[in-house]
Amino acid sequence: MGEGDHASQARRAWQVLETAERIHAKADVDRALDRMALAIDDAVGQTDPIMMVVLHGALVFAGHLLPRLKFPLEVDYVHATRYRGGLTGGEITWAAGPSLPVAGRTVVLLDDILDEGVTLAALAETLRARGAAAVLKAVLVTKTRPRPEDLEADFSGLEVPDRYVFGWGMDYHGFLRNTKDIYAIP
């Protein structure tokens, strides 16, 4: 993307933000994170888990969830995407895999959104193939859309409509991950 294209995309992001519908306020997200932290504490607090952050989307979510957890944990990350700045998913692209050994460990994948579930399923499959004892999926938001049961999350904060959403780590063409509320494009 050239410099002019980047500036144009930034201007477009401002326009999208001005016309977007607020789906969840920050207070809604905070309450959801509190509930999720309690559920994750109960489920894996005694298992010496690795909290695996899926970049870039889960960066904000993880930054707010991890301090709420009450047990010792390790943090690692993976970078896999199906979007590459676009609005629809394609083939999974791996930019970085986990650096901690997962064999025999409980891994909790932290991702921003459960849409179709394809990316999370592929990540979970990869971690199981590397010997993880258990792989659980925690997402900030779940889109209300049909998907196979095996593609559901173990922990989910909020539901969002089956529309393009952004904020709290979810982006619009690489922008607007930093909004304090969650929005949907009209």
ZIWO-V858687 format. One record per pair of residues at least 12 apart in sequence whose C-alpha atoms are under 10 Angstrom apart, sorted by the first residue. I is the first residue (numbers start at 1). J is the second residue. D is the distance in Angstrom with one decimal. If there is no record, write none. Layout:
i	j	d
I	J	D
I	J	D
This chain:
i	j	d
6	173	10.0
9	172	9.4
9	173	7.5
9	174	9.0
9	175	8.4
10	172	9.8
10	173	8.9
10	174	9.2
10	175	7.1
10	176	9.3
12	172	9.5
12	173	9.4
12	175	9.6
13	171	9.6
13	172	6.9
13	173	7.9
13	174	9.1
13	175	6.5
13	176	7.0
14	175	9.1
14	176	8.6
16	172	8.5
16	176	9.4
16	183	9.7
16	184	9.3
16	185	7.0
16	186	8.9
17	166	9.2
17	167	9.8
17	172	9.3
17	176	7.9
17	179	9.1
17	183	8.0
17	184	9.1
17	185	8.3
19	183	9.6
19	184	9.3
19	185	7.5
19	186	7.3
20	165	9.0
20	166	9.3
20	182	9.5
20	183	6.0
20	184	5.6
20	185	4.9
20	186	5.9
21	165	9.3
21	182	8.6
21	183	5.4
21	184	5.2
21	185	6.5
21	186	6.5
22	165	9.4
22	166	9.7
22	167	9.8
22	181	6.8
22	182	6.0
22	183	4.3
22	184	6.5
22	185	9.1
23	158	10.0
23	159	9.3
23	160	7.1
23	161	8.5
23	165	8.5
23	166	9.7
23	181	7.7
23	182	5.6
23	183	5.1
23	184	6.4
23	185	9.9
24	158	8.4
24	159	9.2
24	160	8.4
24	167	9.7
24	180	9.4
24	181	5.9
24	182	5.1
24	183	7.0
24	184	9.5
25	180	7.4
25	181	4.7
25	182	6.5
25	183	8.8
26	168	8.9
26	179	9.2
26	180	5.7
26	181	5.0
26	182	7.7
27	180	9.5
27	181	8.6
28	157	9.2
28	158	8.2
28	181	8.8
28	182	9.5
29	61	9.4
29	64	9.7
29	140	8.2
29	141	9.3
29	157	7.3
29	158	7.4
29	168	8.8
29	180	9.2
29	181	7.9
29	182	8.5
30	64	8.4
30	65	9.1
30	157	9.3
31	157	8.5
31	158	9.6
32	65	9.7
32	140	8.1
32	141	9.5
32	156	8.2
32	157	4.7
32	158	6.5
33	61	8.5
33	62	9.8
33	64	7.6
33	65	6.0
33	66	9.5
33	68	7.9
33	69	9.9
33	140	7.8
33	156	9.0
33	157	6.3
33	158	9.1
34	64	9.7
34	65	7.9
34	68	7.0
34	69	9.1
34	157	9.0
35	68	9.8
35	155	9.5
35	156	9.3
35	157	7.6
36	65	8.0
36	68	9.1
36	69	9.2
36	138	8.2
36	139	9.3
36	140	8.9
36	154	10.0
36	155	6.5
36	156	7.0
36	157	6.3
36	158	9.9
37	65	6.7
37	66	8.0
37	67	9.1
37	68	5.9
37	69	5.5
37	70	8.3
37	155	9.3
37	157	9.7
38	68	8.3
38	69	7.5
38	70	8.7
39	69	9.6
39	154	9.6
39	155	7.6
39	156	9.9
40	68	10.0
40	69	7.6
40	70	9.5
40	71	9.9
40	108	8.9
40	136	9.6
40	138	8.6
40	154	9.2
40	155	7.5
41	68	9.2
41	69	6.2
41	70	6.6
41	71	7.1
42	70	9.8
43	136	9.6
43	154	9.9
43	155	10.0
44	71	8.9
44	73	9.9
44	106	7.6
44	107	9.0
44	108	8.5
44	134	9.8
44	136	9.3
45	69	8.3
45	70	7.5
45	71	5.5
45	72	7.8
45	73	8.4
46	71	7.6
46	72	8.8
46	73	9.8
46	106	10.0
47	71	9.4
47	72	9.5
47	73	9.1
47	105	7.6
47	106	6.5
47	107	9.4
47	134	9.8
48	71	8.4
48	72	7.0
48	73	6.1
48	74	8.0
48	105	7.1
48	106	7.0
48	107	9.0
49	71	9.1
49	72	8.1
49	73	5.6
49	74	6.7
49	75	8.7
49	102	9.3
49	105	6.3
49	106	4.8
49	107	5.6
49	108	7.0
49	134	9.4
49	135	9.7
50	72	9.5
50	73	6.0
50	74	4.8
50	75	5.6
50	76	6.9
50	77	9.5
50	100	8.4
50	101	9.5
50	102	7.8
50	105	7.2
50	106	6.3
50	107	4.8
50	108	6.3
50	109	8.5
50	132	9.9
50	135	9.6
51	66	8.4
51	73	7.0
51	74	6.1
51	75	4.8
51	76	6.3
51	77	8.0
51	106	8.7
51	107	6.0
51	108	4.9
51	109	6.2
51	110	6.9
51	136	9.6
51	137	9.9
51	138	9.7
52	74	8.5
52	75	6.0
52	76	4.9
52	77	4.9
52	78	6.9
52	98	7.8
52	100	9.6
52	107	6.6
52	108	5.8
52	109	4.7
52	110	5.9
52	111	8.7
52	123	10.0
52	135	9.8
52	136	9.9
52	137	9.5
52	138	9.8
53	75	7.4
53	76	6.2
53	77	4.5
53	78	6.3
53	79	8.3
53	98	9.4
53	108	8.4
53	109	6.1
53	110	4.8
53	111	6.5
53	112	9.3
53	138	9.8
54	76	8.9
54	77	5.8
54	78	5.1
54	79	5.7
54	80	7.0
54	81	8.8
54	96	9.8
54	97	9.8
54	98	9.9
54	109	7.0
54	110	5.9
54	111	5.3
54	112	7.9
54	119	9.7
54	120	8.9
54	123	9.1
55	77	6.8
55	78	6.2
55	79	4.8
55	80	7.1
55	81	8.3
55	95	9.5
55	96	9.2
55	110	9.1
55	111	7.8
55	112	8.9
55	169	9.2
56	77	9.6
56	78	9.1
56	79	7.0
56	80	8.7
56	81	8.7
56	111	8.9
56	112	8.7
56	169	7.2
56	170	8.3
56	171	9.1
56	174	9.4
56	177	9.1
57	79	9.4
57	81	9.3
57	110	9.3
57	111	6.5
57	112	5.2
57	113	8.0
57	140	9.9
57	166	9.7
57	167	9.3
57	168	8.1
57	169	4.6
57	170	5.2
57	171	7.3
57	174	9.8
57	177	7.6
58	77	9.6
58	109	9.4
58	110	6.1
58	111	4.6
58	112	4.5
58	113	8.2
58	138	9.9
58	139	8.2
58	140	8.0
58	168	8.3
58	169	5.9
58	170	7.8
58	177	9.8
59	77	9.4
59	110	8.8
59	111	8.3
59	112	8.1
59	168	8.6
59	169	6.3
59	170	9.4
59	177	9.3
60	111	9.8
60	112	8.3
60	140	9.8
60	167	9.2
60	168	5.8
60	169	5.1
60	170	8.8
60	177	7.9
60	178	7.8
61	110	7.9
61	111	7.6
61	112	6.5
61	113	9.9
61	139	8.4
61	140	6.5
61	141	9.9
61	168	6.4
61	169	6.6
61	170	9.4
62	75	9.6
62	110	6.7
62	111	8.1
62	112	8.7
62	138	9.9
62	139	9.6
62	140	9.0
62	169	9.4
64	168	9.7
65	110	9.4
65	140	9.3
66	110	10.0
74	100	8.8
74	107	9.6
75	98	9.8
75	99	9.9
75	100	8.6
75	107	9.7
75	108	9.7
76	97	9.2
76	98	6.2
76	99	6.8
76	100	6.6
76	101	9.9
76	107	9.7
76	109	9.6
77	96	7.9
77	97	7.1
77	98	5.6
77	99	7.6
77	100	9.0
77	109	8.8
77	110	9.0
78	94	8.1
78	95	7.7
78	96	5.4
78	97	4.7
78	98	5.3
78	99	8.5
78	109	9.2
78	110	9.9
78	123	8.5
79	93	8.3
79	94	6.0
79	95	5.2
79	96	4.9
79	97	6.5
79	98	8.6
79	123	9.7
80	92	6.5
80	93	5.4
80	94	4.5
80	95	5.9
80	96	7.0
80	97	8.1
80	119	7.4
80	120	9.3
80	122	9.4
80	123	8.1
81	93	5.3
81	94	6.8
81	95	8.2
81	119	7.0
81	120	9.8
82	94	9.2
82	118	8.8
82	119	7.0
83	173	9.2
84	173	8.3
84	174	8.6
85	171	7.9
85	172	7.4
85	173	4.5
85	174	5.5
85	175	9.0
86	171	9.5
86	172	8.0
86	173	5.9
86	174	8.5
87	164	7.3
87	165	9.7
87	171	9.3
87	172	7.6
87	173	7.4
88	164	9.0
89	115	9.6
89	116	9.0
89	118	9.3
89	119	9.3
90	118	9.9
90	119	10.0
91	118	9.6
91	119	9.2
92	118	8.6
92	119	6.8
92	122	8.4
92	123	9.9
93	119	9.5
94	123	9.8
97	123	9.3
97	126	9.5
97	127	9.7
98	127	8.7
101	127	9.6
101	130	8.2
101	131	8.8
101	132	8.7
102	127	7.0
102	128	8.5
102	129	9.8
102	130	6.6
102	131	6.3
102	132	5.1
102	133	8.0
102	134	9.5
102	135	9.8
103	127	8.4
103	128	8.3
103	129	9.0
103	130	6.1
103	131	4.1
103	132	4.6
103	133	6.7
103	134	9.5
104	128	9.5
104	130	9.2
104	131	6.0
104	132	5.1
104	133	4.6
104	134	8.0
105	127	9.9
105	128	9.9
105	131	7.9
105	132	5.1
105	133	5.1
105	134	6.7
105	135	8.6
106	127	9.9
106	128	9.9
106	131	9.8
106	132	6.2
106	133	5.5
106	134	4.7
106	135	5.9
106	136	7.8
107	124	8.9
107	127	8.0
107	128	9.3
107	132	6.8
107	133	7.9
107	134	6.2
107	135	4.8
107	136	6.3
107	137	8.5
108	124	9.3
108	134	8.3
108	135	5.8
108	136	4.7
108	137	5.7
108	138	6.7
108	154	9.3
108	155	9.6
109	123	8.2
109	124	7.7
109	127	9.7
109	135	7.2
109	136	6.1
109	137	4.8
109	138	5.9
109	139	8.1
109	153	9.5
109	154	9.8
109	155	10.0
110	136	8.8
110	137	6.4
110	138	5.0
110	139	5.8
110	140	8.1
110	153	10.0
110	155	9.4
110	156	10.0
111	137	7.7
111	138	6.4
111	139	4.8
111	140	6.8
111	141	8.7
111	153	9.8
111	156	9.8
111	169	9.2
111	170	9.6
112	138	8.5
112	139	5.3
112	140	5.1
112	141	6.4
112	142	8.7
112	156	9.7
112	157	9.8
112	166	9.8
112	167	9.6
112	168	7.8
112	169	6.4
112	170	6.3
112	171	9.9
113	138	9.0
113	139	5.5
113	140	5.9
113	141	4.8
113	142	5.6
113	143	7.3
113	153	9.6
113	156	8.9
113	157	9.6
113	158	9.5
113	159	9.4
113	160	9.3
113	165	9.2
113	166	9.8
113	169	9.2
113	170	7.6
114	137	9.4
114	138	8.9
114	139	6.3
114	140	8.1
114	141	6.3
114	142	4.7
114	143	6.1
114	144	9.2
114	145	9.7
114	147	9.9
114	151	8.6
114	152	7.6
114	153	7.2
114	156	8.6
114	159	9.4
114	160	9.8
115	141	8.7
115	142	6.4
115	143	5.4
115	144	8.2
115	145	7.6
115	146	9.3
115	147	8.5
115	151	9.5
115	152	9.4
115	160	9.7
115	162	8.2
115	163	9.8
115	164	9.9
116	142	9.4
116	143	8.3
116	144	10.0
116	145	8.0
116	146	8.2
116	147	6.3
116	148	8.8
116	151	7.7
116	152	9.0
117	142	9.5
117	143	9.9
117	147	7.5
117	148	8.6
117	149	9.9
117	150	8.9
117	151	5.2
117	152	6.9
117	153	8.4
118	147	9.7
118	151	7.3
119	151	9.5
120	136	9.8
120	137	7.4
120	138	9.6
120	139	9.6
120	151	7.7
120	152	9.2
120	153	8.7
121	137	9.0
121	150	8.2
121	151	6.3
121	152	9.0
121	153	9.7
122	151	9.9
123	135	9.3
123	137	9.8
124	136	7.9
124	137	8.1
135	154	9.5
136	153	7.5
136	154	6.0
136	155	8.1
137	151	9.4
137	152	8.1
137	153	5.0
137	154	5.2
137	155	6.4
137	156	8.4
138	152	9.6
138	153	5.9
138	154	5.9
138	155	4.5
138	156	5.8
138	157	8.2
139	152	9.8
139	153	6.7
139	154	8.3
139	155	6.3
139	156	5.0
139	157	6.6
139	158	8.6
140	153	9.9
140	155	8.3
140	156	5.7
140	157	4.8
140	158	6.3
140	159	8.6
140	168	8.5
140	169	9.4
140	170	9.8
141	153	9.7
141	155	9.5
141	156	6.0
141	157	5.5
141	158	4.7
141	159	5.4
141	160	6.5
141	161	9.9
141	165	9.7
141	168	9.8
141	170	9.8
141	182	9.5
142	155	9.7
142	156	6.5
142	157	7.6
142	158	6.3
142	159	4.8
142	160	6.1
142	161	8.5
142	162	9.1
143	158	8.7
143	159	5.7
143	160	4.9
143	161	5.6
143	162	5.4
143	163	7.9
143	164	9.4
143	165	9.2
144	158	10.0
144	159	6.4
144	160	6.1
144	161	5.4
144	162	5.6
144	163	9.1
145	159	10.0
145	160	9.4
145	161	7.9
145	162	6.1
145	163	9.8
146	162	9.8
160	182	8.9
160	183	9.1
160	184	8.4
161	184	8.1
162	184	9.2
163	183	9.7
163	184	6.3
163	185	6.9
163	186	8.1
164	183	8.5
164	184	5.6
164	185	5.7
164	186	8.5
165	182	6.9
165	183	5.4
165	184	4.2
165	185	6.3
165	186	9.6
166	178	9.0
166	179	8.0
166	181	8.6
166	182	5.8
166	183	5.4
166	184	6.4
166	185	8.1
167	179	4.8
167	180	6.7
167	181	6.0
167	182	4.7
167	183	6.3
167	184	9.0
168	180	6.3
168	181	6.8
168	182	6.4
168	183	9.3
169	182	9.3
170	182	8.5
170	183	9.5
172	185	9.3
